Amino acid sequence: MKQFPSKLLLLPLIALWIPFFMPSVQAQELQFGVSAGLAHYQGDLSPDPLSNPIAAVLEFGPSLGVFGRWPQSGHFNLRIGLQYGRVTGSDATSKDPGRTGRNLSFQSDIFELSAIEEINLRKFGGRFGHKFTPYGFIGIAGFYFNPKALYQGQLYALQPLGTEGQGMPGFPERYALTQLAIPLGGGLKFQVGQSGVLALEIGGRKLFTDYLDDVGGSYVDLNVLAAGNGQLAADLSNRSGELTGKEPTNYPTGTPRGGPAKDWYFFSTISFSWELGRQNGNGGRQLGCPTF
């Protein structure tokens, strides 16, 4: 199995230690926060939000997260977070006959570890800061995913099957389920009382894989695929026959199955954070609860 450069996944972990070596950060107040909202995916199996907005909304999944925030100044914050989300996609929601005929679908849980720099457009918090500010953010993240499809009443993990011939002689190796992403987006922050921060945020993740949905390359002749990776791989690679009750169209090897663009996923969340406590005279911290 092809492995993603694992050393790159150490970057978010290294970022976890940054606050402990930055005096400008140590002097500020450590914040802890929780978030909840929606997860969404954009790729080969997502509906067009312009032509079919209802289907796009119905494919939103849940998202939950926890994070720590280290204010570096009134304009900059370092945020380390763990975020969960579930994304789904289905050709059945498309109004394109070519896509509905393809009849593919997937769902995947996503587990993300991120290191993000928040940029407040107004000086925020503290005695002299504003109580409200728009902000943007950019960072780096490592995430785990595992696309699955429902077939005959059972969920099957698609990556081990090699639905596009992965792992067969002359074909690419199986894609890695752990990848890097670039989080970017923005939101609004509101000061709540003396130590609380309420934030509304929308952020996308630029991915370097086209296989979040297991669709990223070309069809493989069904007879070749069944011989190399098994009948289940062939059945889930080409599901066009399920709509007609006939044998699926056997596309020649190399016929495009998905588009060339990389996939994206998005989190739209509301979060609340609060200061854990101010530094005491001994260099430690006095733990605290939200103050209003």
C-alpha positions as CSV (number, residue, x, y, z in Angstrom):
1,M,0.0,0.0,0.0
2,K,1.3,3.4,-0.9
3,Q,2.1,5.5,2.2
4,F,1.6,9.2,2.4
5,P,4.9,10.9,3.5
6,S,4.4,10.2,7.3
7,K,7.0,12.8,8.3
8,L,4.8,15.6,7.0
9,L,2.1,14.5,9.4
10,L,4.4,15.4,12.3
11,L,3.9,19.1,11.4
12,P,0.6,19.5,13.3
13,L,2.1,17.6,16.3
14,I,5.2,19.8,16.3
15,A,2.8,22.8,16.3
16,L,1.4,21.5,19.6
17,W,4.6,22.4,21.3
18,I,5.0,25.9,19.8
19,P,3.1,27.7,22.6
20,F,5.5,26.4,25.3
21,F,8.5,28.0,23.6
22,M,7.1,31.4,22.7
23,P,7.3,34.0,25.5
24,S,4.8,36.2,23.7
25,V,2.3,33.4,23.9
26,Q,3.1,32.3,27.4
27,A,2.4,35.8,28.6
28,Q,-1.2,35.6,27.4
29,E,-4.1,33.6,28.7
30,L,-4.6,30.0,27.5
31,Q,-8.1,29.3,26.3
32,F,-10.0,26.0,25.9
33,G,-13.0,25.7,23.6
34,V,-15.6,23.3,22.1
35,S,-17.3,23.5,18.8
36,A,-20.3,22.0,17.0
37,G,-21.8,22.4,13.6
38,L,-21.9,20.8,10.1
39,A,-19.5,19.0,7.8
40,H,-19.7,19.2,4.1
41,Y,-17.8,17.7,1.1
42,Q,-17.2,18.9,-2.4
43,G,-16.0,16.5,-5.0
44,D,-17.1,14.0,-7.7
45,L,-20.2,12.8,-5.9
46,S,-21.4,16.1,-4.4
47,P,-24.6,17.8,-5.8
48,D,-24.4,21.1,-7.5
49,P,-25.5,23.6,-4.9
50,L,-26.8,26.0,-7.5
51,S,-29.0,23.6,-9.5
52,N,-30.0,21.4,-6.5
53,P,-29.6,23.4,-3.2
54,I,-31.9,21.2,-1.2
55,A,-29.9,18.0,-2.0
56,A,-26.7,19.9,-1.1
57,V,-28.1,20.9,2.3
58,L,-29.4,17.4,3.0
59,E,-25.9,15.9,2.6
60,F,-24.5,18.0,5.4
61,G,-23.2,15.9,8.3
62,P,-22.4,16.6,12.0
63,S,-19.2,18.0,13.2
64,L,-17.8,18.3,16.8
65,G,-14.4,19.6,18.1
66,V,-12.2,20.7,20.9
67,F,-9.4,23.2,20.8
68,G,-6.8,25.2,22.6
69,R,-6.1,28.8,21.7
70,W,-3.1,30.9,22.6
71,P,-3.5,34.7,22.0
72,Q,-0.2,36.1,20.7
73,S,-1.6,39.6,20.5
74,G,-4.8,41.4,19.8
75,H,-4.6,40.5,16.2
76,F,-3.0,37.0,16.1
77,N,-4.0,33.7,17.8
78,L,-2.5,30.2,17.6
79,R,-5.2,27.5,17.7
80,I,-4.6,23.7,18.0
81,G,-7.7,21.6,17.4
82,L,-9.2,18.2,17.1
83,Q,-12.2,18.1,14.8
84,Y,-14.6,15.3,13.8
85,G,-17.0,15.4,10.9
86,R,-19.0,13.0,8.7
87,V,-19.3,13.7,5.0
88,T,-21.4,12.0,2.3
89,G,-22.0,12.2,-1.4
90,S,-24.3,10.4,-3.9
91,D,-24.8,10.5,-7.7
92,A,-28.5,9.9,-6.9
93,T,-28.9,13.6,-5.9
94,S,-27.5,14.9,-9.2
95,K,-29.7,16.3,-12.0
96,D,-27.0,15.3,-14.5
97,P,-28.1,12.1,-16.3
98,G,-24.5,11.0,-16.7
99,R,-24.0,11.1,-13.0
100,T,-27.2,9.5,-12.0
101,G,-26.4,6.7,-14.4
102,R,-23.0,6.2,-12.8
103,N,-24.9,5.7,-9.5
104,L,-21.9,5.9,-7.1
105,S,-22.1,7.0,-3.4
106,F,-20.0,7.1,-0.3
107,Q,-19.8,8.2,3.3
108,S,-16.7,8.8,5.5
109,D,-15.9,9.9,9.0
110,I,-13.1,12.5,9.2
111,F,-10.8,12.9,12.2
112,E,-8.6,16.0,11.9
113,L,-5.7,17.4,14.0
114,S,-4.9,21.0,13.0
115,A,-2.6,23.9,13.8
116,I,-4.2,27.2,12.7
117,E,-3.2,30.8,12.8
118,E,-6.1,33.2,13.4
119,I,-5.8,36.7,12.1
120,N,-8.2,39.2,13.8
121,L,-9.1,42.2,11.5
122,R,-9.6,44.3,14.6
123,K,-7.7,44.2,17.9
124,F,-9.7,41.8,19.9
125,G,-10.0,41.2,23.7
126,G,-8.2,42.6,26.6
127,R,-8.8,45.9,28.3
128,F,-8.3,48.0,25.2
129,G,-9.5,45.5,22.5
130,H,-12.8,45.4,20.6
131,K,-15.6,43.1,21.8
132,F,-16.3,42.0,18.2
133,T,-14.1,41.3,15.2
134,P,-14.1,39.5,11.8
135,Y,-11.2,37.1,11.4
136,G,-9.5,34.9,8.8
137,F,-7.4,31.8,9.3
138,I,-4.9,29.5,7.6
139,G,-3.0,26.5,8.9
140,I,-1.9,22.9,8.4
141,A,-3.8,19.7,9.3
142,G,-3.4,16.0,9.2
143,F,-6.6,14.0,8.8
144,Y,-7.8,10.4,8.6
145,F,-10.7,9.3,6.4
146,N,-12.1,6.0,5.3
147,P,-14.7,6.1,2.4
148,K,-17.5,3.4,2.6
149,A,-20.5,2.5,0.5
150,L,-23.8,0.8,1.3
151,Y,-24.3,-2.3,-0.8
152,Q,-27.0,-4.8,-0.3
153,G,-27.7,-3.6,3.2
154,Q,-24.1,-3.6,4.4
155,L,-21.4,-0.9,4.6
156,Y,-18.1,-1.8,2.8
157,A,-14.8,0.1,3.1
158,L,-13.8,1.0,-0.4
159,Q,-10.1,1.6,-0.2
160,P,-9.1,-2.0,0.6
161,L,-11.1,-3.2,-2.4
162,G,-9.2,-1.2,-5.0
163,T,-12.2,-0.1,-7.0
164,E,-10.0,1.5,-9.7
165,G,-7.6,-1.3,-9.9
166,Q,-5.3,-0.1,-7.1
167,G,-2.9,-2.8,-6.0
168,M,-3.1,-4.8,-9.3
169,P,0.0,-5.2,-11.5
170,G,0.2,-2.1,-13.8
171,F,-2.0,0.0,-11.6
172,P,-1.3,2.5,-8.8
173,E,-0.9,1.4,-5.2
174,R,-3.8,2.0,-2.8
175,Y,-4.2,5.5,-1.7
176,A,-3.3,6.4,1.9
177,L,-6.1,7.0,4.4
178,T,-4.0,9.6,6.3
179,Q,-3.4,12.8,4.4
180,L,-2.4,16.5,4.8
181,A,-4.8,19.4,4.3
182,I,-4.6,23.2,4.4
183,P,-7.4,24.7,6.5
184,L,-8.5,28.2,5.4
185,G,-11.5,30.4,6.0
186,G,-12.9,33.0,8.4
187,G,-15.6,34.0,10.8
188,L,-16.8,36.3,13.5
189,K,-15.8,36.6,17.1
190,F,-17.7,38.1,20.0
191,Q,-16.4,38.7,23.5
192,V,-18.7,37.2,26.1
193,G,-18.3,38.5,29.6
194,Q,-14.7,38.8,30.9
195,S,-13.3,35.5,29.7
196,G,-15.6,34.0,27.1
197,V,-15.3,34.1,23.3
198,L,-18.2,33.0,21.0
199,A,-17.2,32.4,17.3
200,L,-19.1,31.6,14.1
201,E,-16.8,30.1,11.5
202,I,-16.8,28.6,8.0
203,G,-13.6,26.9,6.8
204,G,-12.6,24.7,3.9
205,R,-9.8,22.2,3.7
206,K,-7.7,22.2,0.5
207,L,-6.8,18.5,0.0
208,F,-4.0,16.8,-1.9
209,T,-6.1,13.7,-2.7
210,D,-9.0,13.1,-5.1
211,Y,-10.0,9.9,-3.2
212,L,-12.0,11.3,-0.2
213,D,-14.9,9.8,-2.1
214,D,-13.0,6.8,-3.6
215,V,-13.6,8.3,-7.1
216,G,-10.6,9.9,-8.7
217,G,-9.3,8.0,-11.7
218,S,-10.6,5.7,-14.4
219,Y,-12.8,2.6,-14.8
220,V,-11.2,-0.8,-15.1
221,D,-12.7,-3.5,-17.4
222,L,-15.0,-5.4,-15.0
223,N,-13.6,-8.8,-15.9
224,V,-10.0,-7.6,-15.3
225,L,-11.0,-6.0,-12.0
226,A,-12.9,-9.0,-10.8
227,A,-10.0,-11.3,-11.6
228,G,-7.5,-9.0,-9.9
229,N,-9.3,-7.5,-6.9
230,G,-12.4,-9.7,-6.5
231,Q,-16.0,-9.5,-7.6
232,L,-17.0,-7.1,-4.8
233,A,-14.5,-4.6,-6.1
234,A,-16.0,-4.8,-9.5
235,D,-19.6,-4.6,-8.2
236,L,-18.8,-1.4,-6.2
237,S,-16.7,0.1,-9.0
238,N,-19.5,0.3,-11.5
239,R,-23.1,0.3,-10.1
240,S,-24.9,1.5,-13.2
241,G,-26.7,-1.8,-13.6
242,E,-28.5,-1.4,-10.3
243,L,-30.7,1.2,-11.9
244,T,-31.8,-0.8,-14.9
245,G,-31.8,-4.3,-13.4
246,K,-29.4,-5.4,-16.1
247,E,-25.7,-6.0,-16.3
248,P,-23.7,-2.8,-15.8
249,T,-22.0,-1.1,-18.8
250,N,-18.5,-2.6,-19.0
251,Y,-16.4,0.5,-19.7
252,P,-13.0,-0.1,-21.3
253,T,-10.0,0.3,-18.9
254,G,-9.0,4.0,-18.9
255,T,-12.5,5.4,-19.3
256,P,-12.8,8.4,-16.9
257,R,-14.7,7.6,-13.7
258,G,-14.1,10.9,-11.9
259,G,-12.9,14.4,-12.6
260,P,-9.3,15.6,-12.2
261,A,-9.9,18.2,-9.4
262,K,-8.9,17.4,-5.9
263,D,-11.7,17.0,-3.2
264,W,-12.5,19.5,-0.4
265,Y,-14.3,19.2,2.9
266,F,-15.7,22.0,5.0
267,F,-16.6,22.7,8.6
268,S,-19.3,25.3,9.5
269,T,-19.3,25.7,13.3
270,I,-20.2,27.7,16.3
271,S,-17.7,27.6,19.2
272,F,-17.3,28.8,22.7
273,S,-14.0,29.2,24.5
274,W,-12.9,30.6,27.8
275,E,-9.6,31.4,29.6
276,L,-8.4,28.5,31.8
277,G,-6.8,30.9,34.3
278,R,-4.2,33.6,34.7
279,Q,-0.6,33.0,35.5
280,N,0.1,33.1,39.2
281,G,3.2,34.4,40.9
282,N,5.0,31.1,40.8
283,G,4.8,30.9,37.0
284,G,1.9,28.4,37.0
285,R,-1.7,28.9,36.1
286,Q,-4.8,29.4,38.2
287,L,-7.5,27.3,36.5
288,G,-10.8,29.0,36.0
289,C,-14.2,28.7,34.6
290,P,-16.0,31.1,32.2
291,T,-16.5,34.5,33.8
292,F,-19.5,36.7,32.8
